[in-house]
Amino acid sequence: MIEEKNLKDIKILLNNKLIIYSKILSCSFDIYCSKITTDDKKHYIVKYYKKKNITFNAIRSEGENLIFFDKLNI
């Protein structure tokens, strides 16, 4: 289950949709990966820090890497 402090932030990003299901899929390097379902039956994969890291944003870095590889079109 997602901790309340993280749940509030995730709900804000989803325009306050009601989360009816959540499951932690993994936790690596203090980053959780969870699957959530909202009341409109949409499914999301979310990643968030167990403890916020202000010196390096690994999640942003991962996103930039995914964009880079997507643009390669190989």
PyMOL Python script that loads the backbone (N, CA, C, O; Angstrom):
from pymol import cmd

cmd.read_pdbstr("""\
ATOM      1  N   MET A   1       0.840  -1.184   0.000  1.00  0.00           N
ATOM      2  CA  MET A   1       0.000   0.000   0.000  1.00  0.00           C
ATOM      3  C   MET A   1       0.884   1.246   0.000  1.00  0.00           C
ATOM      4  O   MET A   1       1.935   1.277   0.640  1.00  0.00           O
ATOM      5  N   ILE A   2       0.447   2.260  -0.718  1.00  0.00           N
ATOM      6  CA  ILE A   2       1.196   3.511  -0.816  1.00  0.00           C
ATOM      7  C   ILE A   2       0.985   4.327   0.460  1.00  0.00           C
ATOM      8  O   ILE A   2      -0.137   4.459   0.951  1.00  0.00           O
ATOM      9  N   GLU A   3       2.083   4.870   0.986  1.00  0.00           N
ATOM     10  CA  GLU A   3       1.995   5.689   2.191  1.00  0.00           C
ATOM     11  C   GLU A   3       1.191   6.958   1.915  1.00  0.00           C
ATOM     12  O   GLU A   3       1.198   7.479   0.799  1.00  0.00           O
ATOM     13  N   GLU A   4       0.509   7.440   2.929  1.00  0.00           N
ATOM     14  CA  GLU A   4      -0.400   8.585   2.785  1.00  0.00           C
ATOM     15  C   GLU A   4       0.291   9.820   2.209  1.00  0.00           C
ATOM     16  O   GLU A   4      -0.282  10.505   1.362  1.00  0.00           O
ATOM     17  N   LYS A   5       1.519  10.113   2.657  1.00  0.00           N
ATOM     18  CA  LYS A   5       2.214  11.313   2.168  1.00  0.00           C
ATOM     19  C   LYS A   5       2.474  11.221   0.669  1.00  0.00           C
ATOM     20  O   LYS A   5       2.379  12.228  -0.031  1.00  0.00           O
ATOM     21  N   ASN A   6       2.799  10.036   0.165  1.00  0.00           N
ATOM     22  CA  ASN A   6       3.018   9.852  -1.262  1.00  0.00           C
ATOM     23  C   ASN A   6       1.700   9.801  -2.021  1.00  0.00           C
ATOM     24  O   ASN A   6       1.610  10.274  -3.154  1.00  0.00           O
ATOM     25  N   LEU A   7       0.698   9.239  -1.408  1.00  0.00           N
ATOM     26  CA  LEU A   7      -0.617   9.128  -2.026  1.00  0.00           C
ATOM     27  C   LEU A   7      -1.187  10.508  -2.360  1.00  0.00           C
ATOM     28  O   LEU A   7      -1.782  10.691  -3.421  1.00  0.00           O
ATOM     29  N   LYS A   8      -1.010  11.464  -1.471  1.00  0.00           N
ATOM     30  CA  LYS A   8      -1.500  12.826  -1.707  1.00  0.00           C
ATOM     31  C   LYS A   8      -0.847  13.436  -2.945  1.00  0.00           C
ATOM     32  O   LYS A   8      -1.530  14.046  -3.768  1.00  0.00           O
ATOM     33  N   ASP A   9       0.470  13.274  -3.082  1.00  0.00           N
ATOM     34  CA  ASP A   9       1.185  13.823  -4.234  1.00  0.00           C
ATOM     35  C   ASP A   9       0.730  13.157  -5.536  1.00  0.00           C
ATOM     36  O   ASP A   9       0.555  13.830  -6.552  1.00  0.00           O
ATOM     37  N   ILE A  10       0.541  11.850  -5.503  1.00  0.00           N
ATOM     38  CA  ILE A  10       0.109  11.113  -6.694  1.00  0.00           C
ATOM     39  C   ILE A  10      -1.296  11.555  -7.101  1.00  0.00           C
ATOM     40  O   ILE A  10      -1.568  11.746  -8.287  1.00  0.00           O
ATOM     41  N   LYS A  11      -2.181  11.717  -6.126  1.00  0.00           N
ATOM     42  CA  LYS A  11      -3.546  12.155  -6.430  1.00  0.00           C
ATOM     43  C   LYS A  11      -3.551  13.536  -7.077  1.00  0.00           C
ATOM     44  O   LYS A  11      -4.344  13.790  -7.983  1.00  0.00           O
ATOM     45  N   ILE A  12      -2.685  14.417  -6.629  1.00  0.00           N
ATOM     46  CA  ILE A  12      -2.595  15.750  -7.238  1.00  0.00           C
ATOM     47  C   ILE A  12      -2.191  15.638  -8.697  1.00  0.00           C
ATOM     48  O   ILE A  12      -2.765  16.315  -9.550  1.00  0.00           O
ATOM     49  N   LEU A  13      -1.213  14.795  -8.997  1.00  0.00           N
ATOM     50  CA  LEU A  13      -0.776  14.601 -10.381  1.00  0.00           C
ATOM     51  C   LEU A  13      -1.875  14.000 -11.257  1.00  0.00           C
ATOM     52  O   LEU A  13      -1.878  14.198 -12.472  1.00  0.00           O
ATOM     53  N   LEU A  14      -2.793  13.278 -10.653  1.00  0.00           N
ATOM     54  CA  LEU A  14      -3.897  12.651 -11.387  1.00  0.00           C
ATOM     55  C   LEU A  14      -5.184  13.479 -11.289  1.00  0.00           C
ATOM     56  O   LEU A  14      -6.283  12.947 -11.448  1.00  0.00           O
ATOM     57  N   ASN A  15      -5.041  14.769 -11.029  1.00  0.00           N
ATOM     58  CA  ASN A  15      -6.199  15.667 -10.915  1.00  0.00           C
ATOM     59  C   ASN A  15      -7.197  15.181  -9.870  1.00  0.00           C
ATOM     60  O   ASN A  15      -8.410  15.258 -10.065  1.00  0.00           O
ATOM     61  N   ASN A  16      -6.671  14.686  -8.771  1.00  0.00           N
ATOM     62  CA  ASN A  16      -7.457  14.243  -7.616  1.00  0.00           C
ATOM     63  C   ASN A  16      -8.417  13.092  -7.907  1.00  0.00           C
ATOM     64  O   ASN A  16      -9.461  12.968  -7.267  1.00  0.00           O
ATOM     65  N   LYS A  17      -8.056  12.251  -8.877  1.00  0.00           N
ATOM     66  CA  LYS A  17      -8.853  11.049  -9.116  1.00  0.00           C
ATOM     67  C   LYS A  17      -8.765  10.148  -7.887  1.00  0.00           C
ATOM     68  O   LYS A  17      -7.754  10.135  -7.185  1.00  0.00           O
ATOM     69  N   LEU A  18      -9.812   9.414  -7.644  1.00  0.00           N
ATOM     70  CA  LEU A  18      -9.848   8.503  -6.510  1.00  0.00           C
ATOM     71  C   LEU A  18      -9.073   7.231  -6.857  1.00  0.00           C
ATOM     72  O   LEU A  18      -9.378   6.568  -7.849  1.00  0.00           O
ATOM     73  N   ILE A  19      -8.080   6.893  -6.048  1.00  0.00           N
ATOM     74  CA  ILE A  19      -7.308   5.673  -6.251  1.00  0.00           C
ATOM     75  C   ILE A  19      -8.010   4.551  -5.501  1.00  0.00           C
ATOM     76  O   ILE A  19      -8.159   4.597  -4.280  1.00  0.00           O
ATOM     77  N   ILE A  20      -8.441   3.536  -6.259  1.00  0.00           N
ATOM     78  CA  ILE A  20      -9.194   2.441  -5.636  1.00  0.00           C
ATOM     79  C   ILE A  20      -8.338   1.201  -5.403  1.00  0.00           C
ATOM     80  O   ILE A  20      -8.747   0.289  -4.684  1.00  0.00           O
ATOM     81  N   TYR A  21      -7.147   1.163  -6.011  1.00  0.00           N
ATOM     82  CA  TYR A  21      -6.270   0.000  -5.855  1.00  0.00           C
ATOM     83  C   TYR A  21      -4.836   0.454  -6.019  1.00  0.00           C
ATOM     84  O   TYR A  21      -4.535   1.285  -6.875  1.00  0.00           O
ATOM     85  N   SER A  22      -3.957  -0.087  -5.203  1.00  0.00           N
ATOM     86  CA  SER A  22      -2.526   0.156  -5.386  1.00  0.00           C
ATOM     87  C   SER A  22      -1.739  -1.066  -4.929  1.00  0.00           C
ATOM     88  O   SER A  22      -2.108  -1.748  -3.973  1.00  0.00           O
ATOM     89  N   LYS A  23      -0.668  -1.314  -5.625  1.00  0.00           N
ATOM     90  CA  LYS A  23       0.196  -2.440  -5.294  1.00  0.00           C
ATOM     91  C   LYS A  23       1.639  -2.040  -5.586  1.00  0.00           C
ATOM     92  O   LYS A  23       1.947  -1.571  -6.682  1.00  0.00           O
ATOM     93  N   ILE A  24       2.515  -2.225  -4.615  1.00  0.00           N
ATOM     94  CA  ILE A  24       3.930  -1.957  -4.833  1.00  0.00           C
ATOM     95  C   ILE A  24       4.506  -3.118  -5.633  1.00  0.00           C
ATOM     96  O   ILE A  24       4.432  -4.275  -5.219  1.00  0.00           O
ATOM     97  N   LEU A  25       5.084  -2.787  -6.790  1.00  0.00           N
ATOM     98  CA  LEU A  25       5.670  -3.805  -7.658  1.00  0.00           C
ATOM     99  C   LEU A  25       7.131  -4.069  -7.315  1.00  0.00           C
ATOM    100  O   LEU A  25       7.603  -5.204  -7.377  1.00  0.00           O
ATOM    101  N   SER A  26       7.841  -2.997  -6.950  1.00  0.00           N
ATOM    102  CA  SER A  26       9.245  -3.165  -6.596  1.00  0.00           C
ATOM    103  C   SER A  26       9.724  -1.945  -5.813  1.00  0.00           C
ATOM    104  O   SER A  26       9.086  -0.892  -5.795  1.00  0.00           O
ATOM    105  N   CYS A  27      10.867  -2.131  -5.173  1.00  0.00           N
ATOM    106  CA  CYS A  27      11.558  -1.028  -4.515  1.00  0.00           C
ATOM    107  C   CYS A  27      13.044  -1.256  -4.730  1.00  0.00           C
ATOM    108  O   CYS A  27      13.619  -2.234  -4.253  1.00  0.00           O
ATOM    109  N   SER A  28      13.651  -0.331  -5.461  1.00  0.00           N
ATOM    110  CA  SER A  28      15.067  -0.451  -5.775  1.00  0.00           C
ATOM    111  C   SER A  28      15.708   0.922  -5.645  1.00  0.00           C
ATOM    112  O   SER A  28      15.165   1.908  -6.144  1.00  0.00           O
ATOM    113  N   PHE A  29      16.840   0.996  -4.989  1.00  0.00           N
ATOM    114  CA  PHE A  29      17.547   2.259  -4.766  1.00  0.00           C
ATOM    115  C   PHE A  29      16.636   3.297  -4.111  1.00  0.00           C
ATOM    116  O   PHE A  29      16.703   4.482  -4.437  1.00  0.00           O
ATOM    117  N   ASP A  30      15.787   2.847  -3.186  1.00  0.00           N
ATOM    118  CA  ASP A  30      14.843   3.708  -2.464  1.00  0.00           C
ATOM    119  C   ASP A  30      13.808   4.370  -3.376  1.00  0.00           C
ATOM    120  O   ASP A  30      13.271   5.426  -3.041  1.00  0.00           O
ATOM    121  N   ILE A  31      13.525   3.749  -4.534  1.00  0.00           N
ATOM    122  CA  ILE A  31      12.480   4.228  -5.429  1.00  0.00           C
ATOM    123  C   ILE A  31      11.430   3.127  -5.540  1.00  0.00           C
ATOM    124  O   ILE A  31      11.724   1.999  -5.937  1.00  0.00           O
ATOM    125  N   TYR A  32      10.199   3.483  -5.180  1.00  0.00           N
ATOM    126  CA  TYR A  32       9.092   2.534  -5.315  1.00  0.00           C
ATOM    127  C   TYR A  32       8.539   2.586  -6.734  1.00  0.00           C
ATOM    128  O   TYR A  32       8.505   3.646  -7.360  1.00  0.00           O
ATOM    129  N   CYS A  33       8.115   1.453  -7.226  1.00  0.00           N
ATOM    130  CA  CYS A  33       7.372   1.352  -8.469  1.00  0.00           C
ATOM    131  C   CYS A  33       6.053   0.682  -8.094  1.00  0.00           C
ATOM    132  O   CYS A  33       6.039  -0.447  -7.604  1.00  0.00           O
ATOM    133  N   SER A  34       4.949   1.382  -8.329  1.00  0.00           N
ATOM    134  CA  SER A  34       3.641   0.876  -7.930  1.00  0.00           C
ATOM    135  C   SER A  34       2.660   0.909  -9.094  1.00  0.00           C
ATOM    136  O   SER A  34       2.760   1.741  -9.996  1.00  0.00           O
ATOM    137  N   LYS A  35       1.724  -0.007  -9.049  1.00  0.00           N
ATOM    138  CA  LYS A  35       0.622  -0.016 -10.004  1.00  0.00           C
ATOM    139  C   LYS A  35      -0.598   0.513  -9.264  1.00  0.00           C
ATOM    140  O   LYS A  35      -0.899   0.072  -8.154  1.00  0.00           O
ATOM    141  N   ILE A  36      -1.303   1.464  -9.884  1.00  0.00           N
ATOM    142  CA  ILE A  36      -2.514   1.987  -9.271  1.00  0.00           C
ATOM    143  C   ILE A  36      -3.658   1.932 -10.278  1.00  0.00           C
ATOM    144  O   ILE A  36      -3.449   1.952 -11.491  1.00  0.00           O
ATOM    145  N   THR A  37      -4.869   1.863  -9.739  1.00  0.00           N
ATOM    146  CA  THR A  37      -6.079   1.921 -10.544  1.00  0.00           C
ATOM    147  C   THR A  37      -6.962   3.007  -9.951  1.00  0.00           C
ATOM    148  O   THR A  37      -7.144   3.076  -8.735  1.00  0.00           O
ATOM    149  N   THR A  38      -7.509   3.855 -10.815  1.00  0.00           N
ATOM    150  CA  THR A  38      -8.392   4.918 -10.367  1.00  0.00           C
ATOM    151  C   THR A  38      -9.849   4.505 -10.560  1.00  0.00           C
ATOM    152  O   THR A  38     -10.150   3.515 -11.228  1.00  0.00           O
ATOM    153  N   ASP A  39     -10.736   5.278  -9.965  1.00  0.00           N
ATOM    154  CA  ASP A  39     -12.154   4.921 -10.012  1.00  0.00           C
ATOM    155  C   ASP A  39     -12.751   4.926 -11.417  1.00  0.00           C
ATOM    156  O   ASP A  39     -13.832   4.377 -11.629  1.00  0.00           O
ATOM    157  N   ASP A  40     -12.062   5.539 -12.379  1.00  0.00           N
ATOM    158  CA  ASP A  40     -12.530   5.490 -13.763  1.00  0.00           C
ATOM    159  C   ASP A  40     -11.933   4.298 -14.519  1.00  0.00           C
ATOM    160  O   ASP A  40     -11.986   4.233 -15.747  1.00  0.00           O
ATOM    161  N   LYS A  41     -11.361   3.351 -13.751  1.00  0.00           N
ATOM    162  CA  LYS A  41     -10.810   2.080 -14.261  1.00  0.00           C
ATOM    163  C   LYS A  41      -9.552   2.255 -15.116  1.00  0.00           C
ATOM    164  O   LYS A  41      -9.226   1.378 -15.916  1.00  0.00           O
ATOM    165  N   LYS A  42      -8.848   3.368 -14.957  1.00  0.00           N
ATOM    166  CA  LYS A  42      -7.580   3.564 -15.656  1.00  0.00           C
ATOM    167  C   LYS A  42      -6.452   3.050 -14.766  1.00  0.00           C
ATOM    168  O   LYS A  42      -6.499   3.171 -13.542  1.00  0.00           O
ATOM    169  N   HIS A  43      -5.444   2.478 -15.406  1.00  0.00           N
ATOM    170  CA  HIS A  43      -4.308   1.895 -14.694  1.00  0.00           C
ATOM    171  C   HIS A  43      -3.063   2.738 -14.962  1.00  0.00           C
ATOM    172  O   HIS A  43      -2.848   3.226 -16.072  1.00  0.00           O
ATOM    173  N   TYR A  44      -2.257   2.896 -13.926  1.00  0.00           N
ATOM    174  CA  TYR A  44      -1.035   3.682 -14.026  1.00  0.00           C
ATOM    175  C   TYR A  44       0.101   2.953 -13.318  1.00  0.00           C
ATOM    176  O   TYR A  44      -0.108   2.213 -12.357  1.00  0.00           O
ATOM    177  N   ILE A  45       1.294   3.183 -13.817  1.00  0.00           N
ATOM    178  CA  ILE A  45       2.509   2.780 -13.114  1.00  0.00           C
ATOM    179  C   ILE A  45       3.157   4.070 -12.639  1.00  0.00           C
ATOM    180  O   ILE A  45       3.415   4.971 -13.437  1.00  0.00           O
ATOM    181  N   VAL A  46       3.419   4.157 -11.351  1.00  0.00           N
ATOM    182  CA  VAL A  46       4.015   5.365 -10.790  1.00  0.00           C
ATOM    183  C   VAL A  46       5.313   5.005 -10.070  1.00  0.00           C
ATOM    184  O   VAL A  46       5.450   3.936  -9.475  1.00  0.00           O
ATOM    185  N   LYS A  47       6.247   5.927 -10.148  1.00  0.00           N
ATOM    186  CA  LYS A  47       7.510   5.767  -9.421  1.00  0.00           C
ATOM    187  C   LYS A  47       7.685   6.963  -8.515  1.00  0.00           C
ATOM    188  O   LYS A  47       7.397   8.096  -8.901  1.00  0.00           O
ATOM    189  N   TYR A  48       8.160   6.706  -7.302  1.00  0.00           N
ATOM    190  CA  TYR A  48       8.350   7.782  -6.348  1.00  0.00           C
ATOM    191  C   TYR A  48       9.393   7.348  -5.328  1.00  0.00           C
ATOM    192  O   TYR A  48       9.588   6.161  -5.066  1.00  0.00           O
ATOM    193  N   TYR A  49      10.048   8.345  -4.767  1.00  0.00           N
ATOM    194  CA  TYR A  49      11.091   8.088  -3.780  1.00  0.00           C
ATOM    195  C   TYR A  49      10.505   7.639  -2.449  1.00  0.00           C
ATOM    196  O   TYR A  49       9.490   8.161  -1.990  1.00  0.00           O
ATOM    197  N   LYS A  50      11.161   6.668  -1.844  1.00  0.00           N
ATOM    198  CA  LYS A  50      10.840   6.290  -0.468  1.00  0.00           C
ATOM    199  C   LYS A  50      11.150   7.479   0.441  1.00  0.00           C
ATOM    200  O   LYS A  50      10.359   7.840   1.313  1.00  0.00           O
ATOM    201  N   LYS A  51      12.307   8.070   0.217  1.00  0.00           N
ATOM    202  CA  LYS A  51      12.716   9.280   0.914  1.00  0.00           C
ATOM    203  C   LYS A  51      13.254  10.225  -0.155  1.00  0.00           C
ATOM    204  O   LYS A  51      14.136   9.855  -0.929  1.00  0.00           O
ATOM    205  N   LYS A  52      12.724  11.441  -0.195  1.00  0.00           N
ATOM    206  CA  LYS A  52      13.086  12.389  -1.237  1.00  0.00           C
ATOM    207  C   LYS A  52      14.589  12.642  -1.273  1.00  0.00           C
ATOM    208  O   LYS A  52      15.223  12.855  -0.240  1.00  0.00           O
ATOM    209  N   ASN A  53      15.138  12.614  -2.470  1.00  0.00           N
ATOM    210  CA  ASN A  53      16.561  12.844  -2.697  1.00  0.00           C
ATOM    211  C   ASN A  53      16.706  14.182  -3.413  1.00  0.00           C
ATOM    212  O   ASN A  53      16.273  14.313  -4.558  1.00  0.00           O
ATOM    213  N   ILE A  54      17.303  15.172  -2.765  1.00  0.00           N
ATOM    214  CA  ILE A  54      17.410  16.496  -3.381  1.00  0.00           C
ATOM    215  C   ILE A  54      18.708  16.697  -4.164  1.00  0.00           C
ATOM    216  O   ILE A  54      18.857  17.714  -4.842  1.00  0.00           O
ATOM    217  N   THR A  55      19.640  15.763  -4.087  1.00  0.00           N
ATOM    218  CA  THR A  55      20.908  15.941  -4.786  1.00  0.00           C
ATOM    219  C   THR A  55      20.916  15.317  -6.181  1.00  0.00           C
ATOM    220  O   THR A  55      21.660  15.779  -7.046  1.00  0.00           O
ATOM    221  N   PHE A  56      20.120  14.293  -6.419  1.00  0.00           N
ATOM    222  CA  PHE A  56      20.064  13.652  -7.728  1.00  0.00           C
ATOM    223  C   PHE A  56      18.670  13.085  -7.936  1.00  0.00           C
ATOM    224  O   PHE A  56      18.158  12.346  -7.095  1.00  0.00           O
ATOM    225  N   ASN A  57      18.059  13.436  -9.061  1.00  0.00           N
ATOM    226  CA  ASN A  57      16.712  12.964  -9.352  1.00  0.00           C
ATOM    227  C   ASN A  57      16.797  11.784 -10.321  1.00  0.00           C
ATOM    228  O   ASN A  57      16.804  11.973 -11.537  1.00  0.00           O
ATOM    229  N   ALA A  58      16.860  10.583  -9.782  1.00  0.00           N
ATOM    230  CA  ALA A  58      16.986   9.375 -10.595  1.00  0.00           C
ATOM    231  C   ALA A  58      15.758   9.138 -11.460  1.00  0.00           C
ATOM    232  O   ALA A  58      15.876   8.614 -12.567  1.00  0.00           O
ATOM    233  N   ILE A  59      14.594   9.512 -10.980  1.00  0.00           N
ATOM    234  CA  ILE A  59      13.368   9.308 -11.752  1.00  0.00           C
ATOM    235  C   ILE A  59      13.369  10.214 -12.988  1.00  0.00           C
ATOM    236  O   ILE A  59      13.022   9.767 -14.081  1.00  0.00           O
ATOM    237  N   ARG A  60      13.752  11.462 -12.823  1.00  0.00           N
ATOM    238  CA  ARG A  60      13.844  12.374 -13.977  1.00  0.00           C
ATOM    239  C   ARG A  60      14.890  11.867 -14.961  1.00  0.00           C
ATOM    240  O   ARG A  60      14.669  11.890 -16.172  1.00  0.00           O
ATOM    241  N   SER A  61      16.017  11.414 -14.452  1.00  0.00           N
ATOM    242  CA  SER A  61      17.071  10.877 -15.308  1.00  0.00           C
ATOM    243  C   SER A  61      16.579   9.674 -16.105  1.00  0.00           C
ATOM    244  O   SER A  61      16.877   9.548 -17.292  1.00  0.00           O
ATOM    245  N   GLU A  62      15.833   8.800 -15.460  1.00  0.00           N
ATOM    246  CA  GLU A  62      15.286   7.634 -16.140  1.00  0.00           C
ATOM    247  C   GLU A  62      14.321   8.069 -17.245  1.00  0.00           C
ATOM    248  O   GLU A  62      14.334   7.510 -18.342  1.00  0.00           O
ATOM    249  N   GLY A  63      13.490   9.062 -16.954  1.00  0.00           N
ATOM    250  CA  GLY A  63      12.558   9.574 -17.962  1.00  0.00           C
ATOM    251  C   GLY A  63      13.288  10.155 -19.159  1.00  0.00           C
ATOM    252  O   GLY A  63      12.895   9.918 -20.301  1.00  0.00           O
ATOM    253  N   GLU A  64      14.347  10.914 -18.908  1.00  0.00           N
ATOM    254  CA  GLU A  64      15.141  11.489 -20.001  1.00  0.00           C
ATOM    255  C   GLU A  64      15.792  10.393 -20.838  1.00  0.00           C
ATOM    256  O   GLU A  64      15.884  10.517 -22.059  1.00  0.00           O
ATOM    257  N   ASN A  65      16.245   9.320 -20.188  1.00  0.00           N
ATOM    258  CA  ASN A  65      16.823   8.201 -20.931  1.00  0.00           C
ATOM    259  C   ASN A  65      15.781   7.523 -21.821  1.00  0.00           C
ATOM    260  O   ASN A  65      16.076   7.167 -22.962  1.00  0.00           O
ATOM    261  N   LEU A  66      14.570   7.344 -21.306  1.00  0.00           N
ATOM    262  CA  LEU A  66      13.509   6.725 -22.104  1.00  0.00           C
ATOM    263  C   LEU A  66      13.167   7.588 -23.319  1.00  0.00           C
ATOM    264  O   LEU A  66      12.957   7.054 -24.408  1.00  0.00           O
ATOM    265  N   ILE A  67      13.107   8.897 -23.154  1.00  0.00           N
ATOM    266  CA  ILE A  67      12.846   9.801 -24.264  1.00  0.00           C
ATOM    267  C   ILE A  67      13.968   9.706 -25.289  1.00  0.00           C
ATOM    268  O   ILE A  67      13.707   9.640 -26.490  1.00  0.00           O
ATOM    269  N   PHE A  68      15.216   9.699 -24.824  1.00  0.00           N
ATOM    270  CA  PHE A  68      16.364   9.581 -25.722  1.00  0.00           C
ATOM    271  C   PHE A  68      16.284   8.317 -26.559  1.00  0.00           C
ATOM    272  O   PHE A  68      16.445   8.372 -27.778  1.00  0.00           O
ATOM    273  N   PHE A  69      16.036   7.180 -25.925  1.00  0.00           N
ATOM    274  CA  PHE A  69      15.974   5.930 -26.660  1.00  0.00           C
ATOM    275  C   PHE A  69      14.766   5.873 -27.589  1.00  0.00           C
ATOM    276  O   PHE A  69      14.843   5.260 -28.654  1.00  0.00           O
ATOM    277  N   ASP A  70      13.669   6.490 -27.213  1.00  0.00           N
ATOM    278  CA  ASP A  70      12.497   6.538 -28.079  1.00  0.00           C
ATOM    279  C   ASP A  70      12.794   7.302 -29.361  1.00  0.00           C
ATOM    280  O   ASP A  70      12.301   6.934 -30.427  1.00  0.00           O
ATOM    281  N   LYS A  71      13.591   8.353 -29.272  1.00  0.00           N
ATOM    282  CA  LYS A  71      13.931   9.177 -30.441  1.00  0.00           C
ATOM    283  C   LYS A  71      14.899   8.473 -31.390  1.00  0.00           C
ATOM    284  O   LYS A  71      15.024   8.879 -32.545  1.00  0.00           O
ATOM    285  N   LEU A  72      15.577   7.440 -30.931  1.00  0.00           N
ATOM    286  CA  LEU A  72      16.526   6.729 -31.804  1.00  0.00           C
ATOM    287  C   LEU A  72      15.821   5.968 -32.924  1.00  0.00           C
ATOM    288  O   LEU A  72      16.392   5.765 -33.995  1.00  0.00           O
ATOM    289  N   ASN A  73      14.585   5.550 -32.677  1.00  0.00           N
ATOM    290  CA  ASN A  73      13.796   4.824 -33.681  1.00  0.00           C
ATOM    291  C   ASN A  73      14.541   3.636 -34.288  1.00  0.00           C
ATOM    292  O   ASN A  73      14.573   3.463 -35.506  1.00  0.00           O
ATOM    293  N   ILE A  74      15.132   2.833 -33.428  1.00  0.00           N
ATOM    294  CA  ILE A  74      15.839   1.644 -33.943  1.00  0.00           C
ATOM    295  C   ILE A  74      15.074   0.385 -33.647  1.00  0.00           C
ATOM    296  O   ILE A  74      15.517  -0.706 -34.006  1.00  0.00           O
TER     297      ILE A  74
END
""", "prot")
cmd.dss("prot")
cmd.show_as("cartoon", "prot")
cmd.util.cbc("prot")
cmd.orient("prot")
